[in-house]
Amino acid sequence: MQKRSTCSVIFCLTALGASGFSASALAELPPIKIGVIGPITGPSSDMGLSMIGGARVFLADINQVGGVLGRKIELVERDDLAKPDVGAAMAKEMIEKDHVIAVVGFGNTGVALPAAKLFQEAKIPLIVTGATGATITKSFMPPAYPVNYIFRTSASDALQPIVILNDVIDRRKIDKIAVLHDDSPYGQFGKQSMMTELERRKIKPVLVESFKVGDQDMTTQLQHAKDDGAQAIVMYCLAPEGAMVVKSAEKLKMKLPIVGPWGMSQQTFIDKAGQGAEGVRSSVTFIENELSSVSNQFSLTYRNVNKTNHIPSAVAAAQTYDALRLITLAIFQANSVDGVKIKDALENLQVHTTSTIVSRYFKPFSPTDHEAIALNMIVMGEIRNGKVAYAYREDASSGSIARTKKN
């Protein structure tokens, strides 16, 4: 298989040890430890497995060219079980026992927040690659903390509702919307962001109702939506519950457009929802698109490295790969593995990325903006024949270069 280019010329030369070290000296240098944490088991395992899988693709790429600063990268993998107390315990272990210099991951907002506080206080940069609660990066900005060590390469819930409603209201001309959400921190934050965007548009939803995480039947909420004249269902929940919304709609023979956040692009949702998943749309940053050489190569490499025939969550895998690439670029720029210097470099990256998946980032972060994903970088995916495809042809043709954050 032909290998794709994984770095810029300058970065590759430096990574290969072109910085004055002898080959024997390079061999003796200890590896650089970077943590990868996510819900590898449990209801959110699509995210965690894909984060680990994307990280392993990155590891194979970076160590093939010698690592960074003449040192190989070592991943410290941890399973947070989608539980806040476990996530915090794993964060503490990474800091005190494993001595990681940076961390990527977290699939759940409620898990990310307490763990992020520990990394923040230890001055260890964290790039969140799955969880999307808008509060995650904002919680650590001044004046709460003098400087912020928490970054993100996933699409904030401050942005996803805009993309979702652009699709439902602006493109499909539907304004009678029912909002259904779960009662987790993720669902609550997402619902609030959705309501803020609806209010900005001066549109009142016909219904806003919640359900519990783990619920298997949402026919009551959907019957209310039907009775109130809903013409579309917008949901904010995790993939398993999203699938139950679809299955419940099937029971009621409701054939309305259903749209949700990026979790509805995960394999768990497609498998559990079955035929009912067809036509469901979600806001995503990445789609496995065989027409794109970058996307196709990443998908093929992921399958090869992880010995699997599919990516459970292509979005989580790509966002984690990109986060690790940005961290190593920051290490290279800072010429250091010190957390403070890596953070400073992330806020002022001077090189264009040439080997990332979601976007070709240039200055993705600043001291006042730790969100790598901007509004123009999120597209609508639609499930067709059991796979996620672009909802709109123009998005398929624009590619990652066109979807670059504007500074």
N, C-alpha and C positions, 0 to 999 in steps of 0.2 A: 504493500500500500504506500502510495506516495505521501510523504509527510509534509504537512503545511508549515510555512514559516511561523515561528512562535515569538519572534521578537525583532526589534529594530537592530540595525547593524551595530550601533554603539552599545546597546544593551547586551547583545550576544557576545561581543568581544570581551566586555567587562566580565560577564557571567562566566565565560570560559577561562578566566584567570589572567586576562591581559592587563593586569594592574601591578606587575612587578614581582608577583609571587612565583616561586619555583613549583614544579609539579609535585615534588615531595612535600613541600610546605603546605600546599593546598590540600593534599590528602590527609594531613594531620589536623586541619582546622575542624572544630566541632560543627555539627549541623545547626542551622537556624530553625528553631522550633516555632511553628505557627499552629494555633488551635483551630479545630473545626468542630462545631457543636450544633446539634439539631435533634429533632425527634425521630430517631432512627427506628424506634419501635412505637407502637400505639397508633391512634387514629390519624395522626399527622405524618405517618412514616413516609409517604410519598415525598414530602419536602426533605426530611432528614436524609433518606437514602440518596436522593438526588444531589443534595448538598455535598455529601461525602463522595458521591460518584464524580461530580464536577471537580471537586478538589483533587481527586486522584488523577483525573485527566491533566489538570494543571501540574501536579507533581511530576508526572511522567514527562511533560513538556519541558519544565524548567530544569530538572536534574539531567535531562538529556544533553543540555547545553552547558552543564557545569554549575548550575545554581546561580547565586548572586553573591557578589563580593568574594568570589572564590570559595563559597561555602554551599554545600547541598542544603536543600530544604527538607525538613522532617515535619510531617503532619501529626499532631496530637488529636486523635479523634475521640469524641465523647457523645454519648446519647443522653439527652435531657428528658426523654420520655414525655415531652410536652407538659411537664410539671414544673411550676415555678421553684419549688424547694429543691428539686433535683438539679435544675439549671443553675441555681445559685451555688449549690454544693460543687458541681462540676467546674464552675467558674473559679471558685476558691481553690480547688485542686490544681487547675491549670496555672493559676498565679503562684501559689506557694510551693507546689511540688514539681510541676513540669517546667516552670520558668519560661513560659511562652513569651514571645516578644510582640505578638499581635494575634488577633482572633477573628474568624469569620463564622457566620452562621445565624442560628436561631430562626425558627419557623413560626413562633407564636408570640404575639405582643405581650401577653401576660407572663410569659417565661423570660422574654428578652429584658424587660424593664428592671427586675431586681438583679439579674446577672450583670446587666450593663453598668449598674451603679458600682459594682465591685471592680470591674475593669476601669471605669472612670477614676475611681479613687486610687487604683494602683498605677495609673498613667500608662495603661496598655491599650493601644488603639484597637477598637472593635468595629468591623464593618458588618452590619446586619444585612443578610442576603435573602431573607424570606419574610420575616415579620414586617407588617406594613402600617401598624398603628402610628398615626401622625405624631403622637406624643413622644415616640422613642428618642429621636434626635433632639427634639425641642427641650426635653426635660433637663438636658445637660448643658444647654447654652447659657451664657451670661444673662441675667445676674446670678442664676442658681449656682453656676460654677464659673471661675475665672476663664477657663479654657475647656473645650469640649473634645473628648477622645472617642465619641461615638459617631460613626458614619453609616451610610446605607447605600446599597446598590439595588434595592428593591423599590417598587413604586409605592410611595406614601399614599395612605388613605385620604390625604388631603387632595390628591390628584385623581385617583381612580374613579370617584363618583362623577367628576367632570367628564371623563372619557365615556363612562357608562351613559350618562344623560345626554351627551352629545349624540350618541348613537340612537337612544330611544326617542328623544324629543326632537332634535334637530334633523336627523337623517331619516327616521321612520315616522316622524310627525305624530307621535303618541304623547299625550299629556295626562291621561287618566292612569296614574301609576299607583300600584300597591307596593309598599316597602315591607319586606319580611326580613327579620334578622335574628341571630341567636343571641343568647344572654351572656356570652363570654365577653371579656374586655375587647377582643377583636371585633365582635359583632356590634357591641355598644358604640365603640369609637367609629366604626364604619357607618353605622346608622346616623350618628350625629353629623358626620361629614356629608352624608347624603342629604340630610335635612337642611344643612347650611347651603348646599348648592341649589336645592329646590327653592329655598327661600330667596336666594339671589335671583333666581329666574322668575320669582313671583308665582310659583306653582305650588298648590297644596295637594299632597298625595291623597288619594281617596281612602287609603288605609295605611296604618303603621302598626304592625303587630310583631311580637317576638315568640320564640320557642326555645326550649332548653337544649343544650348540647346533649346529644344522645337520643333525642326524640326521633321516633320512627314514623310518625303520622302527623302531617300538617294539614289534613283535610279541613279541619275547623277554620284555620287561618285563611286557607284558600277559598273556602265557601264564603267567608266574610268578604274577601276580595271580589269574588264573583257577584255577590249581592250588591256590593257598593259600586259596581260598574267598571272595575279595573280592566284596562285594555293591555296592560303589560305588568309583569312581576319583576321587580328588582329585589334581589336578595343579597344580604351580607352575612355570610356564615362560612364555616369550614366545609370542605368537600363532601364528607359523609352526610351531613345534614342537608347540604344543597341537593344531593341526589334524592333524599327523601322528599324534598319539596317537589321535585320533578315527578317522582313516583306517585305522590299524592295528587298532583295535577292530573296525571293519567287516570286515576280512579274516578275523578270528577269529570273526566272528559273535557278538561279545560285546555284549549289549544291557543294559549296566549304566548307572545314572545317572553322568554325568560332570560334575564341578563344578570350577571354577578361579577364579583372581582376575580382576581387571577386564580384563586383556588379551584374554580370550575374548569380550569384547563388541565387539572391533574388526572392521572389515570384512575385513581380511586373514584372520582366523580363519574367518569365515563363508564367504568365497569359497574358501579352500583346503580346508576341511573338507567343503564341499558339503552334500549331503543329510544326512550324518552329524552335522552341527552341530545339527540339530533336537533340541530338548530339553536341550541343554547349558546349564548355568547358570553365572553368574559374579556376583561381588560388585561392585556399581557404585554410584556416587554420583549418576548422572544417566542418564535414559533419554529418548530422543526420544519424547515421548508427546503425540500430537495432541489428547488430551483436556485437556491443560494449556495454558492460553493463553501462559504464560511460555515453556514448553518449545517449543511450536509456533512462537511468534514468533522465538525464538532460531534455531531450525532454518531457518526461512524466510529470515531475515536472513543467516545464514551462507551459504546457497546463493546468495543474491543478491550479496553482497559478494565471495565467492570464485569466482563463476561456475562452480558445480559443481552436481550433482544429488544429492549425498549428503555426509555427514560421515564420513570414515573412522573416526574415534574420537570419538564424541559426548562421552564422559567427558573426554577430554583437552582438547577445545575449550572445554567449559563451565568446567572447572577453571582454565584459562588466562585466560578472560574474567574470572572472579571474582577471580583474583589481581591482575590489572591494576586492577580496580575498587578493591580494597582498598588497593593502593599509592597510587592517586590520592586516595583519601579520607585516607590518612595524610599525603600532601603537603599537602593542604588544611588538615588539622588542625594540622600542624606549621608551616604557613605558610612552608615552606622545602623546598629540594631537597637539603639536607645529609643524607648517609647516616645519621649518628648520630641526627638528629632524626626522620627517617622511621622508623627502627627503633624508637625510643621511642614514636612515635605508633602504629605497628602493634601494639605490645604493650599499648596502652591506648586503642583506638579508642572514641570517645565517641558515635558516631552509629550508628543502625541502617542497614544497607544496604537499599535499596528497589529495587535494579535488578540484583541478582546472579541467577545461574541455578541453582546447586546448592542454595543455602540462603539464607535471609534472616539473614545473620550479625549477631550483636551480641557484641562483645568476643571475636572468634575466637581471639585470641592473648593471652598474658600473658608476663611475663618468664621464667616457668618452663614455659610450654607454647606451643610454636610449631607445633602441629598444629591446623589449622582444622577438620578433619573428626573428628567423634566417632562412637562406635559406632552411635548411633541414626540417623545420617545415611547409613548404607550399607544398600542394599537388594539383593535378589536379582533379577537379570535372567535371562530365559530366551529362547533363540532359537526363534522361531516364524515359519514361512514366510519364513525368511531375514532376519528383523529381530529386534532385541532388544526384548522386551516385559517388563512386570513379571511375575515368577513368581507373585506373590500379589496378589490384587485389593485387599486393604487398603492395600498400599503405593502402588498407583496412585491411590487416593483421598486419601491423606494429604497429598501435595504438599510443596513445599519449606519452607513456613512451619512445618509440624508437625515437620519434620526439622531443627530448629535446635539448635545446640550448647547444652547446659545448663551454666551457670556457677555 
